[in-house]
Amino acid sequence: MNFEALAASRREWIQTVLRVWCRQASVAELRKAEQEWFDLAGRADAGATLWKWAWERFPEAVHADMPGLDETHELLVELRDGRQLTGYPDARQSQRGQLVLLGRASGGGLQQQPTVQLDDVVSVRRC
């Protein structure tokens, strides 16, 4: 096997195994992986890969060509306990499986909604 084939094999494993695993793993498992991310994914930033891939289970929350959460669309987030939150994701504050939404306040501005955990999210839709 030459180097090009080896590199291609690694890229394929990252896309077909590691990325797929991130889309279905629990936050606890993702945090374990984050500690070993350099060994698993190479020099890739965990925020731009591991956590983005984890949020890809809800495609409307991420932008296909950019790292992290997509802040440009208001989202309706349904939680396991039946609550629904509406707001714009704050990508800088949403870290390590936590989602911070900025929702519309009664005075017309934005206010932070309660922080939610990835494991508690059932669905995400654009408003």
Rosetta blueprint (number, residue, H / E / L):
1 M L
2 N L
3 F H
4 E H
5 A H
6 L H
7 A H
8 A H
9 S H
10 R H
11 R H
12 E H
13 W H
14 I H
15 Q H
16 T H
17 V H
18 L H
19 R H
20 V H
21 W H
22 C H
23 R H
24 Q H
25 A L
26 S L
27 V H
28 A H
29 E H
30 L H
31 R H
32 K H
33 A H
34 E H
35 Q H
36 E L
37 W H
38 F H
39 D H
40 L H
41 A H
42 G L
43 R L
44 A L
45 D L
46 A L
47 G L
48 A L
49 T L
50 L H
51 W H
52 K H
53 W H
54 A H
55 W H
56 E L
57 R L
58 F L
59 P H
60 E H
61 A H
62 V E
63 H L
64 A L
65 D L
66 M L
67 P L
68 G L
69 L E
70 D L
71 E L
72 T L
73 H L
74 E L
75 L E
76 L E
77 V E
78 E E
79 L E
80 R L
81 D L
82 G L
83 R L
84 Q E
85 L E
86 T E
87 G E
88 Y E
89 P E
90 D L
91 A L
92 R L
93 Q L
94 S L
95 Q L
96 R L
97 G L
98 Q E
99 L E
100 V L
101 L E
102 L E
103 G E
104 R E
105 A L
106 S L
107 G L
108 G L
109 G L
110 L E
111 Q E
112 Q E
113 Q L
114 P L
115 T L
116 V E
117 Q E
118 L H
119 D H
120 D H
121 V E
122 V E
123 S E
124 V E
125 R E
126 R E
127 C L
